[in-house]
């Protein structure tokens, strides 16, 4: 029954109650931007060292229309071998999400945690395919806990808000 309320299916609920229930739906999923570079190929294929990986995540949210939001999950992976760039791959996986009936905190949580969770498998697949097509060993990006990332962002926001409210410390 909980699934029915979250995906917008009213079922046997009264019409008035269904109209005020929070609703979430995926309107569209798409790749917004993709980039793959192997600046030191083919010489990099001869290197005999353990690759070093650096992963960067970024997220952008924009209101697209009434109750429609575009969320973009940007994943950048840089692989270096012996301090030479083997490859640099960037994927911006985007989606348009319909969200209505959420309070401000619920909407923020959905956009900051739930939507990136929806986008992540698509970004991971695109990233892996680009790396393989570039001639490098298969790479599977491990799952990312967007709930923990969101919780950390909320903690930082609260810390910043509290710091802004404290009087400056100085000599009296």
C-alpha positions in Angstrom: 0.0 0.0 0.0 2.9 2.4 0.7 4.1 2.0 -2.9 0.7 3.1 -4.2 1.0 6.4 -2.3 4.5 7.1 -3.5 4.0 6.4 -7.2 0.8 8.3 -7.5 -1.7 5.4 -7.8 -4.6 6.3 -5.6 -6.3 2.8 -5.6 -9.1 2.8 -3.1 -8.2 6.0 -1.4 -10.8 8.8 -1.4 -10.2 11.4 -4.1 -9.6 14.3 -1.7 -6.9 12.3 0.2 -5.2 11.2 -3.0 -5.1 14.8 -4.3 -3.1 16.0 -1.2 -0.8 12.9 -1.1 2.9 13.4 -2.1 3.5 12.2 -5.6 6.8 11.3 -7.3 7.2 10.2 -10.9 10.0 10.0 -13.5 9.1 12.0 -16.6 12.3 11.5 -18.6 15.8 10.0 -18.2 18.6 11.1 -20.5 22.3 11.6 -20.9 23.0 15.4 -20.9 26.8 15.3 -21.5 29.4 12.6 -22.0 33.2 12.9 -22.5 36.0 10.4 -22.7 39.7 11.2 -23.1 42.7 8.9 -23.3 45.4 11.6 -23.8 48.4 9.2 -23.5 47.1 6.3 -25.6 48.5 4.1 -27.0 51.7 4.4 -24.9 49.6 4.2 -21.6 48.6 0.6 -22.5 52.3 -0.5 -21.9 52.5 1.0 -18.4 53.0 -1.6 -15.7 51.8 0.0 -12.4 48.7 0.1 -10.2 46.2 2.6 -11.6 45.1 5.4 -9.3 41.5 6.5 -9.5 39.9 9.8 -8.5 36.1 10.1 -8.4 34.2 13.3 -8.3 30.4 13.6 -7.9 28.3 16.7 -8.4 24.6 17.3 -8.6 22.6 20.1 -10.0 18.9 20.7 -9.5 16.8 23.2 -11.4 13.0 23.8 -11.5 11.9 22.9 -15.0 8.2 23.7 -14.7 5.5 23.6 -12.1 6.2 20.5 -10.0 8.9 19.4 -12.5 12.6 19.4 -11.7 15.6 18.6 -13.7 18.3 16.7 -11.6 21.7 16.2 -13.2 24.2 13.7 -11.6 27.7 14.4 -12.8 30.3 11.7 -12.4 33.9 12.3 -13.3 36.5 9.6 -13.0 40.2 10.2 -13.7 42.6 7.2 -13.9 46.3 7.8 -13.7 49.2 5.3 -14.1 52.7 6.4 -13.1 51.4 10.0 -12.8 50.2 10.0 -16.5 46.5 10.3 -17.3 45.3 7.0 -18.6 41.7 8.2 -19.1 39.3 10.9 -18.0 35.6 10.1 -18.3 32.7 12.4 -17.5 29.0 11.5 -17.5 26.1 13.8 -16.8 23.1 11.7 -16.3 19.9 13.7 -16.1 16.3 13.2 -15.4 13.1 15.2 -15.2 11.1 14.3 -12.1 7.6 15.2 -11.1 7.3 16.0 -7.5 4.1 17.4 -5.8 2.6 17.4 -2.4 5.9 17.5 -0.5 6.7 19.9 2.2 10.0 21.9 1.8 12.1 19.4 3.7 10.6 16.4 1.9 11.1 18.0 -1.5 14.7 18.8 -0.6 15.3 15.2 0.5 13.8 13.8 -2.7 15.8 16.1 -4.9 19.0 15.6 -2.9 18.9 11.8 -2.3 16.1 9.9 -4.0 16.5 11.4 -7.5 20.3 10.8 -7.6 19.6 7.2 -6.5 17.4 6.8 -9.6 20.0 8.3 -11.9 23.1 6.5 -10.6 22.6 3.1 -12.3 22.4 4.8 -15.7 25.5 7.0 -15.0 27.4 3.9 -13.8 26.5 1.9 -16.9 27.5 4.8 -19.3 30.8 5.2 -17.4 31.6 1.5 -17.6 30.8 1.3 -21.3 32.9 4.3 -22.2 35.9 3.0 -20.3 35.6 -0.5 -21.9 35.2 1.1 -25.4 38.3 3.1 -24.7 40.3 -0.1 -24.5 40.7 -0.2 -20.7 39.8 -3.1 -18.4 36.1 -3.1 -17.3 35.2 -0.8 -14.4 32.2 -1.1 -12.2 31.6 1.9 -10.0 30.6 0.8 -6.6 27.2 1.8 -5.1 27.1 5.3 -3.6 25.1 6.0 -0.5 23.3 9.2 -1.5 21.3 9.2 1.7 24.5 9.5 3.7 25.8 12.2 1.4 22.5 14.1 1.8 22.6 13.7 5.6 26.2 15.1 5.6 25.1 18.1 3.5 22.3 18.8 5.9 24.6 18.6 8.9 27.0 21.1 7.2 24.1 23.4 6.4 23.0 23.3 10.1 26.6 23.9 11.3 26.9 26.9 9.0 23.6 28.3 10.1 24.6 27.9 13.8 28.0 29.5 13.1 26.3 32.5 11.4 24.1 33.0 14.5 26.9 33.0 17.0 28.3 36.3 18.1 31.9 36.9 17.1 34.5 35.8 19.6 36.9 38.6 20.6 38.4 40.6 23.4 35.8 42.3 25.5 
